[in-house]
């Protein structure tokens, strides 16, 4: 199956071991992702928008590319 690029907005929150990714939201474009992230910034410790490669068969994400960041964020896909 083919890979597709998707744009997601991720909220970050404080966890036991520091800042961790929380809820993810799909965006339709980079401009839309920037607007969503900006709107969520005041309600979260951090918010970031990424372009990610998604395997359409398994749903696995790879190759996150940071588009915009507000506040504190952590690695989206720690090793």
Helices and strands as residue ranges (DSSP letters): E 3-15, E 18-27, H 30-40, G 41-43, E 46-55, E 61-71
